[in-house]
Amino acid sequence: MKFIDEYRDPELVRKLLNAVNVLAEKIGRPITLMEICGTHTHAIGRFGIRRLLPGSIRLISGPGCPVCVTSISDVDRALYLAERPNVIFATFGDMLRIPGTGGRSLQQIRAAGADVRILSSPLDGLSIAEENPTREVVFLGIGFETTAPTVASTLRSARRKGLKNFSLFSVHKTVPPAIQSLLDDPGLDIDGFICPGHVSVITGGEAYRLIPEAGRAAVITGFEPVDMVDGILLSLQQILEKRYAVAIQYARGVTQGGNLRARQTMAEVFEPGDADWRGLGVIPGSGLFIRKEYESMNALNRFPLPEIHSAEFEGCRCGEILRGAMSPPECRLFRKACTPVNPVGPCMVSSEGTCAAYLRYEA
Amino acid sequence: MCIAFPGMILSIDENNFAVINISGTKREACLDLLDEPVAVGDYVICHAGYAIHRIDEEDAKESLALLKEFIDHEIY
């Protein structure tokens, strides 16, 4: 397939790796790079990138798996909404097994009779609403800047069509405020960031200026092996020369200005607000909440929520894992109490979660 | 979750939806979020039922050729 196969060329990957080795030796000290995006975490495991790199380069995963950073109280609220009578609850598949308080998940309550549906596009939620005019369709909108415009556009379509039985629970978040929160941590031991490819299609390169300003490398990187190794190479170049800037490795997808139309659609429907991230806590301005103009389609208004007392599972270290402060085998539950079949924490659930990717590809 | 796929536009209908060939599978995608005009034969990056970016084929080809040239000739 065009735009995939040519970026899997083993010969080119080998040559890039040689260059990585040369630069790593020139730098002469251990280097830590953080990939922010969960899709990168998965690609690094899948293509065995970690094992190809020189020992002095350490790759750690950041808070870029949207289901992993959804707060337990948001998971509990989703469970509450999904259990309302007459509700069809729709969301992306990754969300189904995320445990809320007491280990309950959407998958569990579906087995017990709740009508929970997995969609690959939010637009499918509109068809379900049209086909079931006497039921209430609640869509759980989750994801970063890549996904939020698709949900915003869907909400606009729902209004245009005059659909009265479609509403949205938004737990959408944005990436730059989370990076800022990592950079604000004085203990942060990261030399550079492998910046997300598809979030950046929307945000453009400008959104990451805060990284070079904090004296760290920043390279927006694609998801194929050539992309990943090239992204690491460009990061090492910045670190060696101590000249930091936002570089765009993934130029076939990302421009400096990003996709303005998608951002405008997002801004028409959502406004920024403080959001609670699992592992990182409340980050100012990092959440996307439904604007007043679309209030009637906000599921949180349509279904008044009681106070829910949410509690994390004791011993779960997903918080440290999501900040890159701990690696999966250092968690006592990893592979023992917490497995992909019976996940305790969110990092073990999604295939993009740090622990699940580690167990599948590295352990 | 931010997984997205490149594909080629096969047709575009009057509602601004396209049929796209993604690795041999035909998928429908809405074009409302694109910030530039597209036509049949163009490659786009698709995510969650939407096309989110038009790939400039010439630019992409050129960058890849440049990378190959650079890696062959650059002395580290």
Chai-1 contact restraints between the chains, C-beta under 6 A:
chainA,res_idxA,chainB,res_idxB,connection_type,confidence,min_distance_angstrom,max_distance_angstrom,comment,restraint_id
A,M1,B,S23,contact,1.0,0.0,6.0,A-B,restraint_1
A,F3,B,P6,contact,1.0,0.0,6.0,A-B,restraint_2
A,K15,B,I71,contact,1.0,0.0,6.0,A-B,restraint_3
A,A19,B,Y76,contact,1.0,0.0,6.0,A-B,restraint_4
A,V22,B,Y76,contact,1.0,0.0,6.0,A-B,restraint_5
A,C37,B,C2,contact,1.0,0.0,6.0,A-B,restraint_6
A,T39,B,C2,contact,1.0,0.0,6.0,A-B,restraint_7
A,T39,B,I3,contact,1.0,0.0,6.0,A-B,restraint_8
A,P66,B,M1,contact,1.0,0.0,6.0,A-B,restraint_9
A,D94,B,M1,contact,1.0,0.0,6.0,A-B,restraint_10
A,S121,B,A48,contact,1.0,0.0,6.0,A-B,restraint_11
A,S121,B,G49,contact,1.0,0.0,6.0,A-B,restraint_12
A,L123,B,G49,contact,1.0,0.0,6.0,A-B,restraint_13
A,G143,B,M1,contact,1.0,0.0,6.0,A-B,restraint_14
A,T146,B,C2,contact,1.0,0.0,6.0,A-B,restraint_15
A,T146,B,H47,contact,1.0,0.0,6.0,A-B,restraint_16
A,T147,B,A48,contact,1.0,0.0,6.0,A-B,restraint_17
A,P149,B,L33,contact,1.0,0.0,6.0,A-B,restraint_18
A,T150,B,A48,contact,1.0,0.0,6.0,A-B,restraint_19
A,T150,B,Y50,contact,1.0,0.0,6.0,A-B,restraint_20
A,S153,B,D32,contact,1.0,0.0,6.0,A-B,restraint_21
A,S153,B,L33,contact,1.0,0.0,6.0,A-B,restraint_22
A,H198,B,C2,contact,1.0,0.0,6.0,A-B,restraint_23
A,H198,B,A4,contact,1.0,0.0,6.0,A-B,restraint_24
A,V199,B,C2,contact,1.0,0.0,6.0,A-B,restraint_25
A,V201,B,I52,contact,1.0,0.0,6.0,A-B,restraint_26
A,V201,B,H53,contact,1.0,0.0,6.0,A-B,restraint_27
A,A251,B,S63,contact,1.0,0.0,6.0,A-B,restraint_28
A,R252,B,I55,contact,1.0,0.0,6.0,A-B,restraint_29
A,R252,B,A60,contact,1.0,0.0,6.0,A-B,restraint_30
A,G253,B,I45,contact,1.0,0.0,6.0,A-B,restraint_31
A,G253,B,H53,contact,1.0,0.0,6.0,A-B,restraint_32
A,N259,B,D35,contact,1.0,0.0,6.0,A-B,restraint_33
A,L260,B,D35,contact,1.0,0.0,6.0,A-B,restraint_34
A,R261,B,D35,contact,1.0,0.0,6.0,A-B,restraint_35
A,A262,B,L33,contact,1.0,0.0,6.0,A-B,restraint_36
